[in-house]
């Protein structure tokens, strides 16, 4: 399997603090990989660096074989690397449909309408709310909208930052089912999540991050039964 | 059934649309003659109003579309006006034709727009407002002081005897009689302004529905999200500044040629605020609203000027309050009332109206 995303001893400083202290990680084409860890472990910083929102050494991040560290976010989005940020970042005064259309901003192919239909199929709730403005949606619906909008860009690699944050368990479950469905559609996903159990159940492989370094990695199933992971992240 | 927008209703009745359009066109063509029969001053006022519409439409790109608060917009008007004044007056003894200077003025203003936009890319809201306010003042102070050691702008005295626009053999500054009708200078300028205005309105309408228009909408809403959608926010913001500034420069050039005289005094903070008030009062981001706002704020004060004085004389037998004072008083009152009862403007744009509704909900 060829690696779509490779991090080679990536260091990232955030606000004068070395938040990521040399991590090596790779995500293969078509894979669904989780990055789990406690609050403040450097997961979000890692994602932001990959998406070009934070400065990073050029060679430390490779996307599809090309070095991309420090590339402007809009360039990466055009190349198919899209981040769904923590806190969702939807356009609050635009309608659901307008938000989704904005996702197709960089595209000029004929498939936009079909993709819109697909997003509505993945998230039927969004179809019901299509004329409502983004700001009036519930937290779960906003998360669906943010993911749906990212899909509208036709990403090759989708970076999801804490999709479960602040949401009711039932909605989290539904969103993760949909993430699985998106992955089956051929999109490569790197998922950052505090809810370790859910992340490990959804993904194929996972990395465990602690204070800016990777402390464990492997098959998600194996990690689920790893005593250290169980003790530290699954509350057992 | 919800009320349909005017355009949609017209689209369903093409015949009505044609007749309506023709009537509006005839009215617009006859308007200056109707006004001239009252007094040529009214044609001049109409021309100034049209210049203000041009300015408001330019500022609307920056403030209404892209959501960048600019308090020094009049600086671009000044740049356009001075480019015209310097290149078509006895000051340097240069008399270039208008079709060179008007575009050049827009281009130079565009350059200044980028000059203002580039260092302020990271600023928003209040901070951006302060920097743009400072920029507007810097331009005015430069114009005031660039008379020494080398006299470029002629300082506070300004530049006089600026060439009127000449198209072919027609001098827009002179009065002429064709077909028994007297075409005075202001009337001829009116037709030129009307033409330019139509073009600018069409450009603005197209911009609003374009990819760039959508990108502006996105950065106004959420800049980080816009970037994540593949929008080059740096370029899109600079484009807003550059386009807004170009329209400002174009109007400035027209202003210089109509007025025949420019001085730094015409380009103060009050003028910047006035244009901004037109945009806000009419409805930020809505082209029709902005036009209505500019027309109202240009005409109502003039109407007051002609009514307040006679009214006081008949009521009290003498002048108690200067018309100028009443003008500012009513002007302030009108703005307060609009902000209270129609905070998104008289004709708000669809998205702004939503903002308003949500604020109330």
Interface residues (C-beta under 8 A of the other chain):
Chain A: X51 X53 X72 X73 X74 X77 X78 X82 X83 X84 X85 X89 X90 X91 X92 X93 X94 X101 X102 X103 X105 X106 X133 X135 X136 X149 X150 X153
Chain B: X211 X214 X215 X217 X218 X221 X222 X224 X225 X226 X227 X228 X229 X230 X231 X232 X233 X351 X354 X355 X358
